[in-house]
Amino acid sequence: MFDTLRSGDPASVEMSSERLDIARQVARRWVASGEATGLIVLYARRGVVVWEEAFGVLTPAPDAPALTTDALIPLASVSKPITASALMCLVEDGLVGLHRPVSAYLPEFQGDGKNAVTPCHLLTHTSGIDEAAVARRVAATQPGGGFPAWIAAACAEPLFALPGTHWAYSNAAYILLATMIERVSRQAFPDFVRERLLEPLGMFDTAVGIANAPTERLARRYWPEPPDNAYAGSLETVTPKDAYELVATARDVARFGHMFLTSGRANGGRVLAPATIDAMMRNHVNELEMQFDDEEWPSVAWGLGWHIRSDSAPRRGPSLGSPRTIDHPGYGGAHLWVDPETEVVGVALSLLLQGASGFYPGWRSDLLANAVLAAIEG
């Protein structure tokens, strides 16, 4: 398998061009429905990009230009596996222990039960941090206080559950991880991510922080101003919670995902160790229920920064994917998935219209993924 993505003929990796045309029609219908103003897709197998295409427009503005594949899309929570990978660089360096107390790296993280919280708990959303309570504390004590206010609130707010006993999706946990990376590395988070991940992977069209993205290439889900609701505000405005959100092209997102099929190698060099890749793709959560948006599972499988499909079949992920498929959605329409058994990386960056209720009915990444996987012939 190539360790660098390159465009090629689907037949060269045993995929049907005719079946990929069916997937193309799925993408066109997604945008034609009006549920998304734009969509960029990229699918690769064995390092060969078999389909990369943009649909729709860059913004909802009346005179907006057509969306192109070099557009920059806010990734929202698809940034989390990248944050997780940055932390794993420090694990490889012998500077962070996954099962040591978070307080060893963030001494202000104190309180009942908090000495038992580890970086592994933060990575797998099992820390017991009360996300809603953290947000309320920020709003009550330091509204508009910036990133430090979120750190202070996450450190001060009591846990709602003992670490490792409850799964609850947590943005605050990843804010703590980003801060931990800065403290331990003694580098600004964007600089560390760029040096250890983005540059070695060839992700030169990726910006850390929306404010750092070239505005002429930045796709938008609203026009001309973000409405006063959390949906748009969390996607395209510089809020403390999303200060470290990445903005990227679909090709760069795929470069990151492809690393998990090449045992951590890219462009002839090593970015992460094979043991690290294996650990990140392995389930670290056992016998815990999971509720996410409007779906529930009796037992969640979660790696280090990744959801693992396991035996479940979430609506957002590829139903035809293998149980080893890892993926992460991003609010507003971003999705990255990697299937090590079929050797496929899938990226769908959609621009769901502002005000949409969660991911439905506008979320169709699973339909695209299934049509692509059905194109595999051998």
N, C-alpha and C positions, 0 to 999 in steps of 0.2 A: 504494500500500500504506500502511495506517495505520502511524504510528510508535509508537503506543500500542496494546497489546493490548486487545481488547474482545470480549465474548461475542456470538455471533451464530448465525444459521441456517446450517447446512452448505451449503445450496443457494446461499447468497449468494456462496460461494467455490467453487462447482462441485464440491461433494462430496455423496455419497449418504448420507442418514441411515440407510437400510437396511443399507448396507455397514458403517457405523460401529457398528450394532447387533451385527454379527458380531464386530467388534473387542471390543466390550463383553463378549461371551461368552468371548473369550480371556482377558480380565482376570479375570473371575469364576472361570474354571477354575484360573487361576494360584493364587488364594488358596484356593479349595476343595480344591486338591491337598494343602494343608498345607505346601508348600515355602516359603511366605511367609505371615506372619501379617497383613500389611497391604500395600496398594498404592495409590498415588495416581498417576493419569495425567492428562496434559494435552497436547492436540494442537491446534495452531493453523495456519491457512493464510492468508497474505496479511494477517496481523494480526488475524484473527478466530478466537477460541477456539471450536472446533466440538465439543470434548469435554473436560470436566474432571470427574473423579469419583474418589471414594475407596472402597476396599473393605477389609474386614477390621477389625482392632482396633488401637488405639494401641500396646499392648504385649502380650506373651504372658501377662500376669497373668490369673488366672481371672476377675476382675471388671473387666477393662479396658473402658474406653468404646470406642465405635465410632470408627474412624478418620475424620477429616473433612478436607476439602481445605485447611483452614487449619493443619493439623498441620505441625510443623517436623521435617524429616528431615536427619540428618547426611549431607552430600554426599560425604564421602571425597574421592576424586580428581577428582570433577566440579568441585572447587574450583580445580584447576590452570588451566583456561582463564581463570578470574577473576584468579588471580595473574598470569598472562601478560598479561592486559589492563591490570592495574595497572602492570606494568613498561613496557608500551607507552605509557602516559601520560607516563612520564619520557622515553621516546624522542621523543615529540612535543614535549616541553618543551626538547629539545636538551641534556638532562642525562645521558643514557645512549646509548652507541653499541652497536648489536647486535653489531658485529664488532670491538669493542675488547676488550682483555683484561679478564677478570673481576677480575684483580688491581688494575686501575685504580680499582675501586670497593671491593674487599675486599683490602687490601694483605697480609693474612695468608694469602691463598690463594697459596701458593708451593710450588715443588718442580719436579722434572724434568717438562718438558712443559706445566706449568700456565700459563705465560705465553701459551700458544697457545689456552687455553680462553676462549671468548667467551660473552656472554649468550645468543647464538643457539644455541650448543651446549647450554647448560643448558635452554633452552626446548624443544629437540627431542630430548632424551635421548641426545645424542651427545658428551657431555663427556669420557667415559672414566672417570668417577667410579665406584668400586667400591662399590655400595650395601651389599652384605653386609659388606665389610670395614669400612665406616664404622660400621655397627651393632655389629660385634664390638669395635671400638675403644672405642665409648661404653660397652658393657657391661663391658669390662675396666678402663677407666681412671676413668670417672665414672658408674657405674650410678645412675640416678635423678638425674643432674646437671642435668637440665632442658634447655631449648632451647639455651643457650650450649654445652653439651657436644656437641650435634650439629653446631653450626657449627665448633667447634674440631676435631672429628674429620674433618669433610668437608674442612677446609682442610689438615689434617696428613696424611691418608691419601694414599699415592701413587696415581696413575692406573693403571688396568689396561690402558688402550689409548690410543693417540694420539687427541686430539680430532678428531672428524669421521670416524673410521675404523670405528666400531662403534656400533650402536644398543643401548642397554640402559636399560630403564625405571628412573628414578631419583627417589625422593622427596627424597633429599639435595640434588639439583640445585635443586628448588623451594624448599627451606629456604634455600639460598644466595640465590635470587632474592628471597625475602621479606626477607631481611636486607639485600640490596642496596637494595631499595626504601626500607627504613627509613633506611639510611645516607645515601642521596642526597637523599631528600625531607626528612630531619630530622623525620619524623613517625613515630609508632607505626604499624605495618602496618594494624591495624584502622581507625585514624582515616583513613589515606590511602585505603584501599579504600572506606570509607563516603563520604568527601568526593568522590572522583573518579568512582566507579562506582555504588555502591548508591543514593545519594540522587538523582543525575541520572536513573537508570533507574527510579526509583520502587520500589526493592527494600527497602521498609521492614519487611518480615517476614523479614529475613535477619540472622543474627548471625555475627560472626567469632569462632570459638572456641566449642566446645560449652558451656563453662562460662558463656557469656554468653546462652544461649538460655533463655527462660522454661520452667521444668520442666513446667508443666501442659500445655504444647502439644508437648513434645518426645517424638517417637516413639522406641521402644526395640526392640531385637532380642533382648533377654535380660530375665530377671526371676528373682529380685529383684536379684541381684548378677552382675556379669560373671564368667564362668568364667575360669579361669587359662589362657587361650590367646590367641594373637595375633589371632585373628579378631574376637572381641568387644572385646578391648582396643584395637584400632586403630579401632574404630567409635564407641564411646560413652564412652570414658574420656579424660581429659585427659592425653595423653601428649605428650612434647616434639615428636615427629614430626608430630603432628596439632594442635598448638596453634593453628595458623592455619586449620584446616579450617572451612568454612562450614556453617551450618545454615540451611535455608531452606524455604519453601513451594514447591510445584510451580509456582505462578503466578510467583513471583519468579525461579525458574530459567528459566522460559520468557521472562520479560522480558529477561534477559541474552542468551539465545540469539537472540531476535528482533532484537536490535541488529545481528546479523551479516547480516540480510536488508534492513536499512534504511540501509546504508552508515554505520553508527555513530550514527544519530539516534534520539532517544527523547523523548517528551513535548514535542515542539516545539523541542528543542534538540539540540546536538551533544555526544555523549559521547566518541566517538573519530572521527578523520578517516577519510574514505573510503580514503585510501591505507593507513592502518593496518589497516583491516578487510581490505583486499585482501592485504596482506602476511601477516596472520595466517592467512588461508585458503589461502595458496599453499604448495606443497610446498617445503621447505628441505632435504630429505634425498634423496640420490641414490645408487642402487646399493648400498644396505646391506640386509642381511637383518634380519628382525625376528622375535623369539620373544617371545610374551606369553602367560602362563599355559600352555595346552597347544596353542597354535596357532603356526604358522610361516608366514612369507611370504618369498619370495626377494628382494623389493624393497619397502621400506617407504616410505610417503608420510606425512610429518608436517609440519604447519604450526607456527605459534608458539603452543603450548599445545593444539593440536588434532591428533587423528588424522584423516587424510584418507582416505576410502574408496579413491579412485583406481579401479583395475581389480580390486581384491581384493574379497572378499565375506566379511568376518569374521562369525562366528556371532553376535556381540553386536550388530552393527549391522543396519540395514534392508537386506535382500537386494534389495528393489525400489527402493532409493534410487539417485540418480544418482552417477556417479563423483566429483562435486564435494562430496558430503556430508561434513560435518565432524561429529565426535562425540567424546565422552569418557565412559567408564564410571567408576563409583566402586565400590570394594570394598563388598560387602554388598548391592548391588542398585540403586544409583543410575545413571541414564543420561540424557544429554542429546545430542540430535542435531539438526542443522540442514541442510536440503537446499535450496540456493539455486535449483535448477532447478524443483523442484515447489513452492517457497516454503512449505515446511512446517517447523515446529519441533515436536519431540517430546520429552516428558519422561516418564519412568517411574521413580518412586521406590518401590522395593519393599523390604520388610523381610524379607529372607531369614533363615531361622532360624539361630540360633547353631550353630556347628560344621559348617555346610555346607562342602563341599569346593569351594573356589573359587566359580565362578559356575554350575556344573552339578551336578545337573539343574535347579536352581531358577531359572536365568537364562532368561527368556522375552521379554525386551524386543524381540528381533528379530521374534518372532511377532506381537507387538502392532503394531510399526511396519509390518510388511508388510500387515496387515489394514487399517491406517489409510491407507496409500498406495494400496491397492486401491480405496478409496472415492473417489478423485479421478476426476472425469468429464470434466474439460476444463481 
